């Protein structure tokens, strides 16, 4: 990530690859695919397309420990085989086709020829490869499952067959690209809810809420009956799709209560779920409508797909090998908690004196990002102890860092810290407020934002000005690139009307002076 490339998504906290690989191997569908790959051999027969022949499905069902009496068991075994083939765990040699397109010998009954299958080279990676190799195999399996999940249910396909046995796609109303995009959008929303500050990382998302996020326009007040019907339809699609995605380990899913399925056509179906009206329904009632969350492996998988699509999706820890300049620039656009997590990983393993020296050097700068870099630098220095003192003392005379250094030393009760002159005090005050504005504390559009920051900034401004008689008469003279911007913000936010008026006058003087 370059220093001038700022992510649009919050950073995700991922488990180590070794733990994710163990989760991948434990995912039921992937584990079944591995077992079938090891089972494949000289007696394995496949049809055109690499599918297991029907006569061998009972053997596959038995091998996987599935219930032969369950009508879905053969479909589960067939899906696991398809995953094994698509991921390279199994190599198949399909039967040769005659000129009419049929498999060789297809019309000869018992003499029909089949293709063969054997374990693929990639099967060895399951036990002999790196965690990254296992995760690559799992991602390939995920692609197969997502493609399957975007296909209409079998009953819908049967209903869409015309007299000639061909699928009437107009009747089916199915567009493969549209369906795939819909599912990608749902998973992207689920990912964003998990990684957003104050999001749902520690809890599941009600299925109606997720469906509504894809259907209800952002600017719509109370949803119409037609929109609610679309939400209901989307919810039932998602219920079917998440049932397919859970076995690969992508999500933890509680399906829609079977008793509610019969009510899907009822106009009150979503009334108890608070799908789009912002209501706070009973927790037990909501769970009946389905709950879903991405697993840690799912977060890894969706992020990998986003990166492949060109989306900037950062992960905590990926800046650990970057310079302090890149670190401070990037975490300036993170929330405070995310920035702290990234900073901690960056500091781990680095000698404290060298790390502190590098951070202080990176914090310098008169560009618009300078105040926020210095704020994050203060955050990074907060846990440092006596080892950092020499590096911090070295910048006491620095125009931009001297105030920061004095604050750090004073907080630790260090003796012989020279008092700052008035110019440094005012410069530090302007720099501090500029950093808070950059975080979004007054609608600045920065990383933290939120009502809490908006409420705290006026109090900070009042506190700073109350401690300095004639503050605004001095402040407009401060040689800081953000002086005018800060004074204008103080004019908007200062809780005292008289002081706010003085701030606006000072801002005008600063603008006129060209500061």
Secondary structure by P-SEA (a helix, b strand, c coil): ccccccccccbbbbccaaaaaaaaaacaaaaaaaaaaaaccccccccccccccccaaaaaaaaacccccccaaaaaaaaaaaaaaaaccbbbbccccccccccccccccccbbbbbbcccccccccccccaaaaaaaaaaaaaaaaaaaacccaaaaaaacccccccccccccccaaaaaaaaaaaaaaaaaaaacccccccccccaaaaaaaaccccccccccaaaaaaaaaaaaaaaaaaaaacccccccccccccccccccccccccccccccccccccaaaaaaabbbbbcaaaaaaaaaaaaaaccccccccccccccaaaaaaaaccccaaaaaaaaaaaaccccaaaaaaaaaaaacccccaaaaaaaaaaaaaccccccccccccccccccccaaaaaaaaaaaccccbbbbcaaaaaaaaaaaaaaaaaacccccccccccaaaaaaaaaaaaaaaaaccaaaaaaaaccccaaaaaaaaaaaccccaaaaaaaaaaaaaaaaacc
